[in-house]
Amino acid sequence: MEENRKPRPTISQEKLDEFVRYVISNLVVNKDKVEVVVMEDVPGTYTVHIRVDASDRGRVIGRNGKTINALRTILRIFGRIVVILEE
């Protein structure tokens, strides 16, 4: 039985950085403290490091982690992307 799968959409490192920065900046109060670093581990696999002001961490995490997990789910469309919220 042959599956009719569509190819997974791709995203560049720059666009990934831009998208994550846009989403996080719209969640936090201290927008100037938002730091996003995107590293490509192997082609198509990224690690996204996010740093925000300590007072904004709860906004990014969300109740029971729902906000950060929603971001991870959206990014999973584009491949293997690990999102790390750093202290």
N, C-alpha and C positions, 0 to 999 in steps of 0.2 A: 504494500500500500504506500503510495507516494504522497508525501505531505506537500501542500502548496503554501509554503512559508514565504512571507515577504522578507527581504533582507532588513536587518536591523538598521535604523537610522544612525548616522554617525554625527559626531560633534567635534569641533577642533578644541584644542586646549584654550585658545583665546576666548572662544564663544562660551565654553564651559565656565571659565573664570568670570566672564561678564554676566552670565545668567545667575550664578550663585551669588555674586556680589549684589546684583539687583534684588534678588529675593531676600537676602539677609538684611540689606540696608533698609528695606521696607518693613522689616519686623522690629528693628531696634530703635531706641531713642538716640543713642550716641553713634550716629552714622560715621563720624570721623574716626572712630575706633575700630571699624570693621577691617579685618585683614583676611584676605583669601589667597592661598597659595595652592596652585594646581600643579601636580607633578605627574608626568606620564611615565609609568613604570615600564610597560612594554606597549607597543602600538595598540591603541584602543582600550587600554587599561589605565585609569587615572586614580590618584589619591588626592582628595581635596581637604586641605587643612583650613579650618575657619577659626578665627580668633575675634572675640567681641569683648566689650567692656563687661566686667563682672556683674554689673547691675542689669545687663541685658541677656545674660545667659539663660535665664528662665523663659524669656520670650522666644528665644531660638529653639530651646528644647521643647517647650509647650507642655501642656498637662499630660502626664504619663508618657512623655516623649513623642507625642503625636505629631508635632510640627516638624521636628528633625527627621522623623521616620517618613513623613510625607515627602519631604525633599529627597530623601534617599530613594523612595519609590519612583518619583518622577525621573530622577537621574538614571535609574536602572534601565530605562528605555534605551539609553545610548550605549549600554555595555557595562563592563565591570568598572564601577566607580565607587570608591570607598570614601565616605564623608566622615571626617574626624573633627569634633568640636573640642578645641584645645583650651586649657585654662590659661 
